[in-house]
Amino acid sequence: MQKDTHQGRSARFSCVSQATNNRLKKCNETKPKCGRCDRLNLTCEYKSILAALKPDSSVSSAHSVSRSVSPMPPGRTGQQPLCMLDLEIYHEFMFKYGDTMGVEPQSRDMLRSKLVDLANTHDYVLHNCLALSALQIFHGDSTRTELWERACYLQGIAIEQVQPTLINMTQDDAIPSLIFASNTAAFSRCEYILNPHSYTDDMDPIDKIIESFQLSRGISLVASKYWPFLKHSWINHNIPDIVDDMEEEMRQSLKSRFPVYSSVKSLALGLEDAQRRQVCVELIEKTFRYIAHLMSDGHKYPSLIYLVDAWSVTIPAEYREMLEERRPVALIILAYYAVMISLASEVWHLEAWPTLLINRITETLGKEWEEEFLRWPRKMILK
C-alpha cells in the first residue's frame, strides 16, 4: 500500500493526509499514528520525507526543484522504502501506456519499446510520460487524488528538465522533444478535465483549449525545423498516406457530403478583414476534410487520430485571436473541431472535451445559432 506523507504545522506531530482530504488532524504524541491514519491503516511520516516527495510550492509548479522520480535522496536508497506510487505509475507506463495510443495494433510493441528507450535516456521524457500515466490511472479511479497531485508534480519537473534542451536543440533532440510537446498538450487537456479541485477553477473551457493550442505550437516548432529527419524516422512510420493521396477527391466532395459546409463557409466569407477571412476559409475546409477522413477510414486506420493533433498544431495565430475574442465564426469552427475529437473516442484524455465544448459554445453564442450551425455537430457528438 502506498504510504501517504504528512507535514507538521502547529506541532511536530501534526499531519496532513491526502487520504483524509488534506485536513489537519493533531496526532497523539504517545501514539505513532493520528486517529484518521489509524483508521485507514496508514503510517504517519513527517516533514523530512515529505520535503523529498514534492516541492513546497504548488504541485503543478513548473519551477520546482528537479529531483529523481524516487523521493529518496541519492545514497540512502538502501535505508529508505521505495515510493510505491511511482512504481505503480511506472508499471502503467511500461505495460499500458502504449495500448492507448492511436496506432495499429501491430505497431504498438515497437512504439512502446521506442518510448521506453527514450524515457530511459531523457529525464524529461520519463517524467512527462509518468505524469500522463498517473492521470491515466486516476482517470480509472477518481477517488485516488494523490495520483492527480503526483501527476502535476512530475509534469512540473519535466517542464524544468526540458528547458536546456529547448534552448540548445539539435537534431538528436527532435524526437524526444516532439514526444514531450505532444504529451504536454495532452496533459493540459486531461488535467483540466480530471482536476479533483475543479470546483475552485472557474476557467472557461474555451480558454483552456486555447491554452492547449498554444502548448501544441511546440510540436510545430520542433517538427518544422527537423521535418526532413522526422519524416524518415520511426515517429512517422505508422502514419498512413491516404490523407495526401485522397486530398483533392475529398475536397471536391465536401459540399455534397456535408450540407452544413456551405453555411459555415459563408460565415467566413462574410468577414471584412481579408487576412482573417482567408484563414477561416482554409481552416473550415481543413476541418471538414479531416472529419471526412476520420468518418471514412478512422475505423481502419487508428493512427488517423493524429489529425486531431495536426489540426491544433497548425492553426494560425489569427484564429486563436478570434477565439479569444469569441468571434462567432471562430466558435463555430471550434464546434466542428469538437466533432473531430468525438471521432477519436478511444483516446481517453480527449473523451470529455466534445460535450464540454459544444455545450459551452452553444451557451456563448445563444440558441439562435443552434439550428443552422450547431445542430449537426451536437448530433454527432451526443449520438
C-alpha positions in Angstrom: 0.0 0.0 0.0 1.3 3.5 -0.9 2.1 5.5 2.2 0.7 9.0 2.5 3.0 11.6 3.8 2.4 14.2 6.5 3.8 17.5 7.5 3.6 19.3 10.8 2.3 22.9 11.2 1.4 23.9 14.7 3.1 20.9 16.3 5.7 18.4 15.1 3.2 15.6 15.4 0.5 17.3 13.3 0.0 15.6 9.9 -1.7 16.3 6.6 -3.0 13.2 4.8 -4.1 13.1 1.1 -6.3 10.2 2.1 -8.2 12.3 4.6 -8.9 15.2 2.3 -5.8 17.2 3.3 -7.3 18.4 6.6 -5.1 18.7 9.6 -5.5 16.3 12.5 -3.5 16.6 15.7 -1.7 13.3 16.5 -1.5 11.7 19.9 2.2 12.1 20.9 2.1 8.8 22.7 0.9 7.0 19.7 2.7 6.6 16.3 -0.4 7.3 14.3 -3.0 10.0 14.2 -6.7 8.9 14.5 -7.5 9.2 10.9 -4.4 7.4 9.7 -5.0 4.7 12.3 -8.5 4.0 10.9 -7.1 3.9 7.4 -4.1 1.7 8.4 -1.6 4.3 7.2 1.7 5.2 8.7 2.3 8.9 9.7 5.5 10.1 8.0 6.8 13.6 8.8 8.4 16.5 7.1 11.8 15.1 6.3 10.2 12.6 3.9 7.5 15.0 2.6 10.1 17.5 1.6 11.8 14.9 -0.6 8.5 13.9 -2.2 7.3 17.2 -3.5 8.2 20.9 -3.6 7.0 23.4 -1.0 5.1 25.3 -3.7 2.2 24.2 -5.8 2.4 20.6 -7.1 1.9 21.9 -10.6 4.7 24.5 -10.5 7.0 24.4 -13.5 9.8 25.9 -11.4 10.1 23.1 -8.8 13.5 21.9 -7.9 14.4 18.9 -10.1 14.5 15.6 -8.3 14.7 12.0 -9.3 11.3 10.2 -9.6 12.2 8.2 -6.4 11.5 10.5 -3.4 14.6 9.3 -1.5 17.8 11.3 -1.7 20.8 9.7 -3.5 22.9 7.4 -1.5 20.2 6.5 1.0 18.0 4.2 -1.1 19.2 1.2 0.8 17.9 2.7 4.0 14.6 4.0 2.8 11.5 2.3 1.4 10.7 2.7 -2.3 7.9 5.1 -3.3 5.2 2.6 -4.2 3.1 5.2 -6.0 5.9 5.9 -8.5 6.4 2.2 -9.1 2.7 1.8 -9.9 2.9 4.7 -12.3 6.0 3.4 -13.9 4.3 0.0 -14.4 1.4 1.8 -16.1 3.8 3.5 -18.4 5.7 0.3 -19.2 2.7 -2.0 -19.9 -0.4 0.0 -20.6 0.6 3.4 -21.9 1.2 2.2 -25.5 -2.1 0.5 -25.7 -4.0 3.8 -25.5 -2.1 5.3 -28.4 -3.8 5.7 -31.8 -1.6 3.3 -33.7 -2.2 0.0 -35.5 -2.0 -3.0 -33.1 0.9 -4.5 -34.9 3.0 -1.3 -34.3 2.3 -0.9 -30.6 5.1 -3.1 -29.3 7.6 -1.3 -31.4 6.3 2.1 -30.3 6.2 1.1 -26.6 9.8 -0.1 -26.9 10.9 3.1 -28.5 9.2 5.2 -25.9 10.7 3.2 -23.0 14.2 3.7 -24.6 13.6 7.4 -24.9 12.4 7.7 -21.3 15.4 5.8 -20.0 17.8 8.2 -21.8 15.9 11.5 -21.4 14.8 12.5 -17.9 12.2 15.0 -19.2 10.5 12.3 -21.4 10.4 9.9 -18.4 8.8 12.5 -16.0 6.5 13.6 -18.8 5.3 10.1 -19.6 4.9 9.2 -16.0 2.8 12.4 -15.4 0.4 11.3 -18.2 0.4 7.7 -16.9 -0.5 8.9 -13.4 -3.5 10.8 -14.9 -4.4 7.7 -16.9 -4.7 5.7 -13.6 -6.6 8.5 -12.0 -9.0 8.5 -14.9 -10.0 5.0 -14.0 -10.2 5.7 -10.2 -11.1 9.3 -9.4 -11.0 8.6 -5.6 -7.2 8.4 -5.7 -6.5 12.1 -5.7 -2.8 11.5 -4.8 -2.4 10.4 -8.4 -3.6 13.8 -9.7 -1.2 15.6 -7.3 1.7 13.3 -8.3 1.0 13.9 -12.0 1.2 17.6 -11.6 4.4 17.3 -9.6 6.0 15.0 -12.2 4.9 17.3 -15.1 6.4 20.3 -13.3 9.8 18.5 -13.1 9.6 17.6 -16.7 9.0 21.2 -17.8 12.0 22.3 -15.8 14.2 19.5 -17.1 13.4 20.2 -20.8 14.4 23.9 -20.7 18.1 23.4 -21.6 17.1 21.2 -24.5 14.7 23.7 -25.9 17.3 26.4 -25.7 20.0 24.4 -27.5 18.1 21.9 -29.6 19.8 19.6 -32.0 18.5 17.0 -34.4 19.1 14.3 -31.8 16.7 16.1 -29.6 13.9 16.3 -32.2 12.1 13.1 -31.5 12.1 13.3 -27.6 11.2 16.9 -27.8 8.3 16.1 -30.2 7.0 13.5 -27.8 7.3 15.9 -24.9 5.4 18.6 -26.7 2.6 16.3 -27.7 2.3 14.8 -24.2 2.3 18.3 -22.7 -0.6 19.4 -24.8 -2.5 16.2 -23.9 -1.6 16.7 -20.2 -3.0 20.2 -20.3 -6.3 18.9 -21.7 -6.9 16.0 -19.3 -5.5 17.7 -16.2 -8.3 20.3 -16.6 -11.0 17.6 -17.0 -9.8 15.4 -14.2 -8.9 18.1 -11.7 -10.5 17.0 -8.4 -10.5 20.6 -7.2 -12.3 21.8 -10.3 -14.9 23.5 -8.1 -12.3 26.1 -7.3 -11.3 26.6 -11.0 -13.6 28.9 -12.9 -11.5 28.9 -16.1 -13.7 28.8 -19.2 -13.1 25.5 -21.2 -12.7 27.6 -24.3 -9.8 29.5 -22.7 -8.4 26.1 -21.6 -8.5 24.7 -25.1 -6.8 27.9 -26.4 -4.1 27.3 -23.8 -3.7 23.7 -25.1 -3.4 25.0 -28.7 -0.6 27.4 -27.6 1.2 24.5 -26.0 0.8 22.5 -29.2 2.8 25.1 -31.0 5.9 23.4 -29.5 5.1 20.5 -31.7 5.0 22.7 -34.8 8.3 24.4 -33.9 10.1 21.1 -33.5 8.6 19.4 -36.5 9.1 22.3 -38.9 12.8 22.7 -38.2 13.6 19.0 -38.3 10.8 17.7 -40.6 13.2 16.1 -43.2 14.7 14.0 -40.4 11.4 13.2 -38.7 9.7 12.2 -41.9 12.1 9.3 -42.3 12.2 8.3 -38.7 10.2 5.7 -36.8 8.0 8.5 -35.4 6.4 8.9 -38.8 6.4 5.2 -39.7 2.8 4.5 -38.7 1.0 7.5 -40.3 -0.9 6.4 -43.4 -0.6 8.2 -46.6 -4.3 8.2 -47.5 -4.8 11.8 -46.4 -2.4 13.2 -49.0 -3.4 10.6 -51.6 -7.2 11.5 -51.4 -6.9 15.2 -50.7 -8.3 16.6 -53.9 -11.0 14.0 -54.1 -12.1 14.7 -50.5 -12.0 18.4 -51.1 -14.4 18.2 -54.0 -16.9 16.0 -52.0 -17.3 18.3 -49.0 -20.2 20.3 -50.3 -22.3 17.3 -51.2 -21.2 15.2 -48.2 -21.9 17.9 -45.6 -24.9 20.1 -46.3 -23.8 22.5 -43.5 -20.4 23.0 -45.1 -21.6 25.9 -47.3 -23.4 27.7 -44.5 -20.3 27.6 -42.3 -18.1 28.7 -45.2 -20.4 31.6 -45.8 -19.7 32.9 -42.3 -16.0 33.1 -43.1 -16.6 34.8 -46.5 -18.6 37.5 -44.7 -15.6 38.6 -42.7 -14.4 42.1 -43.5 -10.7 41.5 -42.6 -9.1 39.9 -45.6 -6.5 38.0 -43.7 -8.9 36.6 -41.2 -11.3 35.7 -44.0 -8.7 33.7 -45.8 -7.5 32.0 -42.5 -11.1 30.9 -41.7 -12.0 29.7 -45.2 -8.9 27.5 -45.3 -9.4 26.2 -41.7 -13.1 25.4 -42.4 -12.1 23.3 -45.4 -9.3 21.5 -43.5 -11.7 20.8 -40.6 -14.3 19.2 -42.8 -11.7 17.2 -44.7 -10.3 15.8 -41.5 -13.8 14.9 -40.3 -14.5 13.2 -43.6 -11.2 11.2 -43.3 -12.0 10.1 -39.8 -15.5 9.1 -40.6 -14.5 7.1 -43.7 -11.2 5.5 -42.6 -10.8 6.0 -38.9 -12.0 2.5 -38.1 -9.5 1.0 -40.5 -6.6 3.2 -39.6 -6.5 4.1 -35.8 -3.4 6.2 -36.4 -5.6 8.7 -38.3 -6.4 10.3 -34.9 -3.1 12.1 -35.4 -5.3 14.5 -37.5 -6.7 15.8 -34.2 -3.3 16.8 -33.1 -2.3 18.0 -36.6 -5.3 20.4 -36.6 -4.4 22.0 -33.3 -0.7 22.2 -34.1 -1.2 24.1 -37.3 -3.9 26.6 -36.5 -2.9 30.1 -37.4 -2.4 32.8 -34.7 -5.2 34.8 -36.3 -7.7 32.1 -35.5 -6.5 31.8 -31.8 -7.0 35.6 -31.5 -10.5 35.3 -32.9 -11.3 32.5 -30.4 -10.0 34.7 -27.6 -12.4 37.5 -28.8 -15.2 34.9 -29.0 -15.9 35.7 -32.7 -18.9 33.6 -33.8 -17.2 32.1 -36.9 -14.3 31.0 -34.7 -16.6 29.4 -32.2 -18.5 27.6 -34.9 -15.2 26.2 -36.3 -14.3 25.0 -32.8 -17.6 23.2 -32.6 -16.6 21.2 -35.7 -13.2 20.5 -34.1 -15.2 19.0 -31.2 -16.7 16.7 -33.8 -13.2 15.6 -34.8 -12.4 14.8 -31.2 -15.5 12.8 -30.8 -14.4 10.6 -33.7 -11.3 9.8 -31.7 -13.3 8.2 -28.9 -10.6 5.7 -27.9 -8.3 8.5 -26.8 -9.0 8.6 -23.1 -7.7 12.1 -22.5 -10.0 13.6 -25.1 -13.2 11.9 -24.4 -14.9 14.6 -22.2 -13.9 17.5 -24.4 -16.5 17.3 -27.2 -19.5 17.6 -25.0 -17.8 20.2 -22.8 -17.0 22.3 -25.9 -20.3 22.1 -27.7 -22.3 23.0 -24.6 -20.1 26.0 -23.8 -20.1 27.2 -27.4 -23.9 26.9 -27.5 -24.1 28.8 -24.2 -21.8 31.5 -25.5 -23.4 32.0 -28.9 -27.1 31.6 -27.9 -29.9 29.4 -29.2 -30.2 31.4 -32.4 -27.1 29.8 -33.8 -28.0 26.3 -32.9 -30.4 25.2 -35.7 -28.3 26.2 -38.7 -24.8 25.8 -37.4 -24.7 23.7 -34.2 -27.4 21.1 -34.6 -25.3 18.7 -36.7 -22.2 18.8 -34.5 -24.3 18.4 -31.4 -26.0 15.3 -33.0 -22.6 13.8 -34.0 -21.1 14.4 -30.5 -24.0 13.1 -28.5 -25.0 10.1 -30.6 
